Amino acid sequence: MQIRTVTATAAVAVLLTACGGGESGSGTTQSASTSSSTSESTPSESSASESESPESSETESSGTEASESDSGSAGGEMEEVEVGESVEDPELGNTVEVTKIVRDFASEDFANIAEDGGEIVLVEIDAKAGDEFSGGVNGPFKLRADGTDSSSTSIVDDELEAAGMTPFDGPSRGEEATGWLAFQVNTRADSYEFVYTRLAAKVIGSDKTFPKEEWTIELP
């Protein structure tokens, strides 16, 4: 069970209770203190993805060709595909936009996953947290394919930073943050859905409740 305490601007708190596994977190409030207890699921065994290496030409390769093939992830070429789709939680005032997706991220630390038929998928999101309740935007975020969900993981954060990509760090109340989420997929799919879940919530000190809600975005 995951418990997140979210506090309103008028010292009214929202208690978020997880209904299943996933990642969650709590923001820092200015008008009232916030306590949280977070339980985070551990990602499955190590993962990686494969990248294709361009064949060398008959002549000597130029510096430009080398630069193009080595750009992106630590393991080689990486293609960022624009998405530009968003979802909104009207009750908490949170907005999450998927800006880009990267398939087959070439992780050197988890290179075995591609050999086993999987991949690491990267999703860049721009999240804006509502200003009424604290707690911010911290998911859970998942990647769905053929009825199977893969939770976001931090196992390749060091490699993301080495590639010049900022890992996602959820914004607090009234703030905005952009960053990359990584998903370990053990069975590669043709396409995926991005899933953002708002956990069930109850306003402490009142009878008002928010049911668990889920929003999805089709990814290319």
SERO-4910 file (N, C-alpha, C, O; in steps of 0.05 Angstrom, whole numbers):
BEGIN
 pado doro    nc1    nc2    nc3   cac1   cac2   cac3    cc1    cc2    cc3    oc1    oc2    oc3
  Met    A     17    -24      0      0      0      0     18     25      0     37     25     14
  Gln    A     10     45    -16     25     70    -17      7     91     -4    -17     92     -9
  Ile    A     19    109     12      4    131     24     18    157     18     42    159     22
  Arg    A      3    175      7     14    202      2     -4    222     14    -29    221     10
  Thr    A      7    241     29    -10    263     40     -6    287     23     16    296     18
  Val    A    -29    299     14    -28    323     -3    -44    344     12    -67    339     20
  Thr    A    -33    368     15    -45    389     31    -55    412     14    -41    422     -4
  Ala    A    -79    422     20    -91    444      4    -79    470     14    -67    472     35
  Thr    A    -84    491     -2    -73    518      5    -86    528     31    -74    544     45
  Ala    A   -111    519     37   -125    528     61   -121    508     83   -139    505    100
  Ala    A    -98    495     84    -92    475    105   -110    451    105   -115    439    125
  Val    A   -121    444     82   -137    420     78   -120    400     64   -108    406     43
  Ala    A   -118    375     74   -100    356     63   -115    335     48   -138    329     53
  Val    A   -102    322     28   -113    301     13    -96    276     18    -71    277     15
  Leu    A   -108    255     26    -94    230     31    -97    212      7   -119    204      0
  Leu    A    -74    205     -6    -74    188    -30    -66    160    -22    -45    156    -10
  Thr    A    -83    141    -27    -78    113    -20    -75     97    -45    -94     97    -62
  Ala    A    -53     83    -49    -48     67    -73    -66     44    -74    -72     31    -53
  Cys    A    -76     37    -98    -93     13   -102    -77     -9   -114    -87    -31   -119
  Gly    A    -51     -5   -119    -35    -25   -132     -6    -16   -132      0      6   -122
  Gly    A     12    -31   -145     40    -25   -146     45     -1   -164     29      5   -182
  Gly    A     66     14   -158     73     36   -175     90     56   -160     98     50   -137
  Glu    A     96     78   -172    113     98   -160     97    122   -152     80    130   -167
  Ser    A    102    133   -129     88    157   -120    107    173   -104    128    164    -96
  Gly    A     99    198    -98    115    215    -82     98    238    -71     75    240    -78
  Ser    A    110    255    -54     94    277    -43    110    302    -46    135    302    -45
  Gly    A     96    325    -49    109    350    -52    111    365    -26    102    355     -5
  Thr    A    124    388    -26    127    404     -2    108    427     -3    106    441    -24
  Thr    A     92    432     18     73    453     18     84    477     33    103    475     48
  Gln    A     72    500     27     80    525     41     61    531     64     69    543     84
  Ser    A     35    523     61     16    531     81     12    510    103      1    516    124
  Ala    A     20    485     98     17    464    118     38    443    114     48    440     91
  Ser    A     45    429    135     66    408    133     54    384    120     30    379    121
  Thr    A     71    368    106     63    345     92     80    321    101    104    323    103
  Ser    A     67    299    107     82    274    113     75    254     92     52    254     82
  Ser    A     93    237     86     88    216     66    102    191     72    123    191     85
  Ser    A     91    169     63    104    143     65    100    130     38     78    123     30
  Thr    A    123    126     24    122    117     -4    133     89     -6    155     83      4
  Ser    A    118     72    -20    128     45    -26    132     43    -56    113     47    -71
  Glu    A    156     37    -64    162     36    -92    169      8   -101    186     -5    -89
  Ser    A    155     -1   -122    160    -28   -132    188    -29   -145    196    -10   -157
  Thr    A    201    -52   -142    227    -56   -154    224    -65   -182    209    -84   -187
  Pro    A    238    -53   -201    236    -62   -229    245    -90   -232    261   -100   -216
  Ser    A    236   -104   -253    244   -131   -259    274   -132   -266    287   -111   -267
  Glu    A    284   -155   -271    312   -159   -276    322   -141   -298    307   -130   -314
  Ser    A    348   -138   -299    362   -118   -316    352   -119   -345    345   -140   -356
  Ser    A    353    -95   -357    343    -92   -384    362    -76   -400    380    -63   -390
  Ala    A    358    -77   -426    374    -61   -445    360    -61   -471    338    -73   -474
  Ser    A    371    -48   -490    359    -48   -517    382    -48   -537    405    -42   -530
  Glu    A    375    -55   -561    396    -57   -582    394    -33   -601    372    -22   -604
  Ser    A    416    -26   -612    416     -5   -632    431    -16   -656    448    -34   -654
  Glu    A    424     -4   -679    437    -13   -704    461      3   -710    460     28   -708
  Ser    A    482     -9   -717    507      5   -724    509      7   -754    507    -13   -768
  Pro    A    512     31   -764    514     34   -793    538     20   -804    560     21   -792
  Glu    A    536      8   -828    559     -5   -840    578     16   -850    570     37   -860
  Ser    A    603     10   -848    624     29   -857    624     29   -888    619      8   -900
  Ser    A    630     52   -899    630     55   -928    657     44   -939    675     37   -923
  Glu    A    659     42   -965    683     31   -978    707     50   -973    729     42   -971
  Thr    A    701     76   -971    722     96   -966    724    100   -936    707     90   -920
  Glu    A    744    114   -927    748    119   -899    725    137   -889    717    156   -902
  Ser    A    714    130   -865    692    145   -854    701    173   -845    723    176   -835
  Ser    A    684    192   -849    691    220   -842    683    226   -814    669    210   -801
  Gly    A    693    248   -803    686    256   -776    657    261   -773    646    256   -752
  Thr    A    644    271   -794    615    277   -793    600    251   -789    581    251   -774
  Glu    A    607    230   -804    593    205   -803    596    193   -775    576    183   -764
  Ala    A    619    195   -763    623    184   -737    607    199   -716    595    187   -698
  Ser    A    605    225   -720    589    241   -701    560    234   -702    547    233   -681
  Glu    A    549    230   -726    521    223   -729    515    196   -717    495    193   -704
  Ser    A    532    176   -721    526    149   -712    529    147   -682    517    129   -670
  Asp    A    546    164   -670    551    162   -641    533    181   -625    534    180   -600
  Ser    A    517    197   -638    500    215   -623    478    200   -609    470    178   -617
  Gly    A    467    213   -587    445    201   -572    454    184   -549    470    194   -533
  Ser    A    445    160   -547    450    143   -523    479    134   -523    493    137   -542
  Ala    A    486    122   -500    514    114   -496    522     92   -516    545     90   -522
  Gly    A    502     77   -526    508     55   -543    507     60   -572    514     43   -588
  Gly    A    499     85   -580    498     90   -609    476    109   -617    467    125   -601
  Glu    A    467    106   -641    447    124   -652    420    121   -638    412     99   -630
  Met    A    406    144   -634    381    144   -620    362    164   -634    370    186   -640
  Glu    A    338    155   -639    318    172   -653    297    181   -633    283    165   -621
  Glu    A    294    208   -631    273    219   -614    249    226   -632    251    241   -650
  Val    A    226    214   -625    202    218   -641    183    237   -626    176    232   -603
  Glu    A    174    258   -639    156    278   -627    129    265   -622    119    250   -639
  Val    A    116    272   -599     90    262   -593     70    286   -590     52    289   -606
  Gly    A     74    302   -569     58    326   -565     29    321   -558     11    336   -567
  Glu    A     24    301   -542     -3    295   -532     -4    298   -501     16    291   -488
  Ser    A    -26    308   -491    -28    313   -462    -54    303   -450    -74    299   -464
  Val    A    -53    300   -423    -77    292   -408    -79    311   -384    -58    322   -375
  Glu    A   -103    315   -373   -106    333   -350   -124    320   -329   -144    308   -335
  Asp    A   -116    324   -304   -131    316   -281   -146    341   -271   -134    358   -257
  Pro    A   -172    344   -278   -186    369   -271   -191    372   -241   -195    395   -232
  Glu    A   -191    351   -226   -197    353   -198   -172    362   -182   -175    378   -163
  Leu    A   -149    352   -189   -125    361   -175   -110    383   -190    -92    396   -179
  Gly    A   -118    388   -215   -106    409   -231    -79    402   -243    -65    420   -251
  Asn    A    -73    376   -245    -47    368   -256    -50    363   -286    -70    354   -296
  Thr    A    -29    370   -301    -28    365   -330     -2    351   -337     20    359   -327
  Val    A     -4    330   -353     20    315   -362     20    313   -392      1    303   -404
  Glu    A     41    323   -405     44    322   -434     67    303   -441     89    306   -430
  Val    A     62    285   -459     84    269   -470     95    284   -494     81    288   -514
  Thr    A    120    292   -493    132    308   -514    147    291   -534    146    296   -558
  Lys    A    162    270   -525    178    254   -543    179    225   -533    173    219   -510
  Ile    A    186    207   -551    191    179   -544    216    169   -558    221    176   -581
  Val    A    231    152   -545    254    139   -557    251    109   -554    247     98   -531
  Arg    A    252     94   -576    251     65   -575    279     54   -576    298     66   -587
  Asp    A    283     30   -564    309     16   -565    332     32   -555    352     35   -568
  Phe    A    329     43   -531    351     58   -519    374     39   -514    371     18   -501
  Ala    A    397     46   -524    420     27   -523    435     30   -497    456     44   -495
  Ser    A    426     16   -477    439     16   -451    462     -3   -451    459    -26   -458
  Glu    A    485      7   -442    508    -10   -440    507    -27   -415    517    -50   -415
  Asp    A    496    -16   -394    495    -30   -368    474    -53   -369    477    -73   -355
  Phe    A    454    -51   -386    433    -71   -387    429    -81   -416    407    -83   -426
  Ala    A    452    -87   -429    451    -94   -457    439   -122   -462    433   -128   -485
  Asn    A    434   -137   -442    424   -165   -446    394   -165   -453    385   -185   -464
  Ile    A    379   -144   -446    350   -145   -450    342   -148   -479    323   -161   -485
  Ala    A    357   -135   -496    351   -136   -525    355   -165   -535    340   -174   -553
  Glu    A    375   -178   -525    380   -206   -533    358   -224   -525    353   -245   -537
  Asp    A    343   -216   -504    321   -233   -494    294   -224   -506    273   -233   -498
  Gly    A    295   -205   -525    270   -197   -539    256   -173   -527    233   -168   -533
  Gly    A    270   -158   -510    258   -134   -498    271   -109   -508    286   -109   -527
  Glu    A    265    -87   -494    277    -61   -500    273    -42   -477    256    -47   -460
  Ile    A    288    -21   -477    284      2   -459    271     24   -475    283     33   -495
  Val    A    248     34   -465    234     56   -479    237     81   -461    232     79   -437
  Leu    A    243    103   -474    245    128   -459    222    146   -468    215    148   -492
  Val    A    209    159   -448    187    178   -454    193    204   -440    197    205   -415
  Glu    A    194    226   -455    198    252   -443    171    264   -437    153    265   -455
  Ile    A    167    274   -413    142    287   -405    147    314   -394    168    320   -383
  Asp    A    127    331   -398    126    358   -386    102    358   -368     80    357   -377
  Ala    A    107    360   -341     86    358   -322     82    385   -307    101    398   -299
  Lys    A     57    393   -304     50    417   -289     32    409   -266     11    396   -270
  Ala    A     40    416   -241     24    410   -218      5    432   -211     11    456   -213
  Gly    A    -20    424   -203    -40    444   -195    -31    459   -170    -13    449   -156
  Asp    A    -42    482   -166    -33    499   -143    -52    498   -119    -48    512    -99
  Glu    A    -73    480   -120    -91    479    -98    -82    459    -77    -84    464    -53
  Phe    A    -72    436    -85    -63    415    -67    -33    410    -70    -22    413    -92
  Ser    A    -20    403    -48      8    396    -50     10    367    -58    -10    353    -60
  Gly    A     34    358    -62     38    330    -71     51    329    -99     66    311   -105
  Gly    A     44    349   -115     57    350   -142     48    328   -161     27    317   -158
  Val    A     65    323   -180     60    303   -201     82    282   -200    105    288   -208
  Asn    A     76    259   -190     96    237   -187     86    210   -197     99    190   -191
  Gly    A     65    210   -212     55    185   -222     36    171   -203     24    184   -186
  Pro    A     34    144   -205     50    126   -221     48    130   -252     27    137   -262
  Phe    A     71    125   -265     72    125   -294     79     97   -304     96     84   -293
  Lys    A     64     89   -325     69     62   -336     68     62   -366     58     80   -379
  Leu    A     79     41   -377     78     37   -406     63     11   -410     69    -10   -398
  Arg    A     42     12   -427     24    -11   -431     25    -22   -459     25     -7   -478
  Ala    A     27    -49   -461     26    -62   -487     14    -90   -484     22   -105   -467
  Asp    A     -7    -96   -499    -20   -122   -499    -29   -129   -471    -27   -153   -463
  Gly    A    -40   -110   -456    -50   -115   -429    -30   -117   -408    -37   -123   -385
  Thr    A     -4   -113   -414     17   -115   -394     28    -87   -389     35    -72   -407
  Asp    A     31    -80   -363     42    -54   -355     71    -57   -345     78    -76   -331
  Ser    A     87    -38   -354    115    -36   -344    117     -9   -329    112     12   -341
  Ser    A    126    -10   -304    129     15   -288    154     29   -296    174     17   -305
  Ser    A    154     55   -292    179     71   -297    200     62   -277    194     54   -255
  Thr    A    225     65   -286    248     55   -270    271     75   -272    273     90   -291
  Ser    A    288     75   -251    311     94   -251    337     79   -257    358     91   -253
  Ile    A    335     55   -267    360     38   -270    379     50   -291    403     44   -290
  Val    A    369     66   -310    387     78   -330    391    108   -327    399    121   -345
  Asp    A    384    118   -303    387    147   -299    415    157   -304    419    179   -316
  Asp    A    435    142   -295    463    151   -300    469    152   -329    484    171   -338
  Glu    A    459    133   -345    464    133   -373    449    156   -387    458    167   -407
  Leu    A    425    162   -377    410    185   -388    426    210   -384    428    226   -403
  Glu    A    436    214   -360    451    239   -355    476    240   -372    484    261   -381
  Ala    A    489    217   -376    513    216   -393    507    223   -422    524    234   -436
  Ala    A    482    218   -430    473    224   -458    462    252   -460    452    260   -481
  Gly    A    463    267   -437    452    295   -438    422    296   -435    410    316   -442
  Met    A    410    275   -423    381    275   -420    375    276   -390    386    261   -374
  Thr    A    357    293   -382    350    297   -354    329    277   -345    307    278   -356
  Pro    A    334    260   -325    313    243   -314    291    259   -302    296    281   -290
  Phe    A    266    250   -304    243    264   -294    243    266   -263    248    245   -250
  Asp    A    239    289   -253    236    294   -224    210    310   -220    209    333   -228
  Gly    A    190    297   -209    163    308   -207    162    335   -194    175    340   -174
  Pro    A    147    354   -206    144    381   -195    126    381   -171    108    365   -168
  Ser    A    132    400   -153    115    405   -129     92    423   -137     89    431   -160
  Arg    A     75    429   -117     51    444   -122     56    470   -136     74    486   -128
  Gly    A     42    475   -158     44    500   -173     69    502   -190     74    523   -202
  Glu    A     85    480   -193    109    481   -208    107    464   -233     88    450   -237
  Glu    A    128    466   -250    129    451   -276    156    438   -279    176    450   -270
  Ala    A    157    414   -290    182    401   -294    181    384   -319    160    372   -326
  Thr    A    204    383   -333    206    366   -357    230    347   -354    251    355   -344
  Gly    A    226    322   -362    247    302   -359    239    276   -372    217    272   -382
  Trp    A    258    257   -372    255    231   -385    248    209   -365    261    207   -343
  Leu    A    228    193   -372    222    168   -357    232    145   -373    230    145   -398
  Ala    A    243    125   -359    252    100   -372    234     77   -365    226     75   -342
  Phe    A    228     60   -384    211     37   -379    226     12   -389    235     10   -412
  Gln    A    228     -8   -372    240    -34   -379    218    -52   -389    200    -60   -374
  Val    A    219    -59   -414    199    -76   -427    213   -103   -434    232   -104   -449
  Asn    A    203   -124   -422    216   -150   -426    207   -164   -452    222   -180   -462
  Thr    A    184   -157   -462    175   -167   -488    168   -144   -506    149   -129   -501
  Arg    A    184   -140   -526    182   -117   -543    155   -117   -558    147   -138   -568
  Ala    A    142    -94   -560    116    -92   -574    118    -73   -598    137    -57   -599
  Asp    A     99    -74   -616     99    -56   -639     92    -28   -631    103     -9   -642
  Ser    A     75    -25   -611     67      2   -602     60      1   -572     55    -21   -561
  Tyr    A     59     24   -560     53     26   -531     33     48   -525     28     65   -541
  Glu    A     22     46   -500      6     68   -489     21     78   -464     31     62   -448
  Phe    A     21    104   -461     32    116   -437      8    119   -417    -13    129   -425
  Val    A     13    111   -392     -9    111   -373     -1    128   -349     20    124   -336
  Tyr    A    -18    148   -342    -14    165   -318    -37    159   -300    -61    161   -308
  Thr    A    -31    152   -275    -52    144   -255    -52    164   -232    -32    171   -220
  Arg    A    -77    174   -226    -81    190   -202    -93    171   -181   -115    160   -185
  Leu    A    -79    167   -159    -88    148   -139   -113    158   -125   -119    182   -125
  Ala    A   -128    139   -113   -152    147    -98   -145    166    -76   -124    164    -64
  Ala    A   -163    186    -71   -156    207    -52   -180    214    -35   -203    211    -43
  Lys    A   -174    223    -11   -194    233      8   -185    259     20   -162    261     29
  Val    A   -202    279     21   -195    304     33   -198    301     63   -220    297     73
  Ile    A   -176    303     77   -176    300    106   -192    323    119   -188    347    112
  Gly    A   -209    316    137   -226    336    150   -252    341    137   -267    359    145
  Ser    A   -258    326    115   -284    329    101   -292    302     90   -277    282     92
  Asp    A   -315    301     78   -325    276     66   -318    274     36   -325    255     23
  Lys    A   -304    294     26   -298    294     -3   -276    273    -10   -256    271      4
  Thr    A   -281    258    -31   -263    238    -40   -259    240    -70   -276    250    -85
  Phe    A   -236    230    -80   -230    228   -108   -225    198   -114   -208    186   -102
  Pro    A   -239    187   -134   -234    159   -141   -207    156   -156   -197    176   -167
  Lys    A   -196    133   -156   -173    128   -173   -180    133   -202   -201    124   -211
  Glu    A   -162    147   -216   -167    154   -244   -142    148   -260   -120    150   -251
  Glu    A   -147    141   -286   -125    133   -303   -129    147   -330   -151    147   -342
  Trp    A   -107    158   -341   -108    171   -367    -87    158   -384    -65    151   -375
  Thr    A    -93    154   -410    -74    141   -428    -69    158   -453    -86    174   -461
  Ile    A    -45    155   -464    -37    169   -489    -25    148   -508     -7    133   -500
  Glu    A    -36    146   -532    -25    128   -552      2    139   -561      5    162   -568
  Leu    A     22    121   -562     49    129   -570     55    118   -598     46     96   -605
  Pro    A     70    132   -614     77    123   -641     97    100   -641    105     90   -662
***
